[in-house]
Amino acid sequence: MRAFLASLLAVLALGTTGQAQPKDALTCDGTNIGLCEAIAAHYTYAIPPFPKDPERAQSILATAVAEGKSNCREGDFAQCFKWVNLVQREAQNDSSIRPEESMILLLQTTGQACAEGNSDGCYWQAQGLQKMGSARPEKPTHGALMTQAKTHAQAEAETLRPTCEAGDARACGRLGLLIEDYNLPKVTPFEHLDFLTQGCMAGSDNACFFLASAVTGLAQTKPSKPVEAPIKTETIANLKRLCDDGHGQICTLLATRILSPKDVQAFLSIAEKACNAGDAIGCSAYGMTQLGEYRERPDPATLTKATEALTKACDRDFMLSCHALQHVSQK
C-alpha cells in the first residue's frame, strides 16, 4: 500500500504529457515545468526505481529554467507563472540566476496580451503583480485586472458558443474552461461540465484539468447545495461510461483525480483502461504502480506489466517513464 500511495502521489504531480524528446537525452521538456519538477523530485528523494541523484535532479531543473521562458513568449501564461516560481526558488542557491528578469518577462508578455483583449493575459498579470507584494506598482491594480479578465472572458465565451453548438469540441472545452475559471453566467446550471467533457475527449489538457476540478468541487457544501450531489453522481457515471468506451484521458482523470481509489487493484483497473486507450499518463500511472506492487511481492509477471506500460508511456514522449525504464533495466 505504501508503494501504491507513493506512485499515486507521483502521478498527481503531473498535469500534461511532454513534447517529443530524443530518447537518449533523458532530460525533460523544459517547457513542461511540472513534469521537469516531478522528474527532479524522483531523483532528489530516490522514489523507486529512481536512484538518489541530486546532480541529475539539478540538471533537469536547469533545463526547465533555461527553456521555460518560451512559455511566456508563446502565451502559455500558466506555465510561464510556474516558470517564474521555479526561477525564484533556484535563484536562492544559484547567484547567476536573475529572478527579476523572469518576473519582468511575465509582466511584459501578460501585459501585452491583456491589452490585446486576452483574458488569460489579464489574469496572470494580476497574479504576477500580486506575487510582487509591496514591490508592485500602484497601477494597474489587481482588482482592475481581474475585472478586465472577466470582461474579456465573457466576450470570448459569446464568440465560442455558436462554434461549440456547431460541433467544435475544442471550442466547447475552452467555453467550459472560461465558465468555470471566471465564474461566467450559464445558460443552464451545469452546462460547463458537458463542455469540459467534450474538450477533454478532444484532447485538451486544460479542459481535463478543469473538468476534474469542477467535478470534485461538487457537493462540497451539501447543506447549502443539495442539488450538486446527484449531479456529481450522474457526471461521474457518464465519465465511467466514456472511459469504458475507450477515452483514455477520461480514465486517467477518474483514476488519479476524481475517484482516486485507495484500493490498489481498483486503481490499476482504471489506469489499465487508460493505458489501453493510449493515454501516456495513464500508462505511467499503471506502470509505476505495478512497480510498487513488484517491490512488495516480486513476481516476474508484475514486472513485465510494469515495463510494458512504462514503455508505452515513454514511446508517447512521457519522459518520467523513460527515466524510470532506464533504472528498471539497470537493476
Secondary structure as GFF3:
##gff-version 3
##sequence-region A 1 331
A	DSSP	alpha_helix	2	12	.	.	.	ID=ss1
A	DSSP	alpha_helix	33	44	.	.	.	ID=ss2
A	DSSP	alpha_helix	54	67	.	.	.	ID=ss3
A	DSSP	alpha_helix	69	74	.	.	.	ID=ss4
A	DSSP	alpha_helix	77	91	.	.	.	ID=ss5
A	DSSP	alpha_helix	99	115	.	.	.	ID=ss6
A	DSSP	alpha_helix	119	132	.	.	.	ID=ss7
A	DSSP	three_ten_helix	133	135	.	.	.	ID=ss8
A	DSSP	alpha_helix	142	165	.	.	.	ID=ss9
A	DSSP	alpha_helix	169	182	.	.	.	ID=ss10
A	DSSP	alpha_helix	191	201	.	.	.	ID=ss11
A	DSSP	alpha_helix	205	217	.	.	.	ID=ss12
A	DSSP	alpha_helix	228	244	.	.	.	ID=ss13
A	DSSP	alpha_helix	248	253	.	.	.	ID=ss14
A	DSSP	pi_helix	254	258	.	.	.	ID=ss15
A	DSSP	alpha_helix	264	276	.	.	.	ID=ss16
A	DSSP	alpha_helix	280	296	.	.	.	ID=ss17
A	DSSP	alpha_helix	300	315	.	.	.	ID=ss18
A	DSSP	alpha_helix	319	329	.	.	.	ID=ss19
###
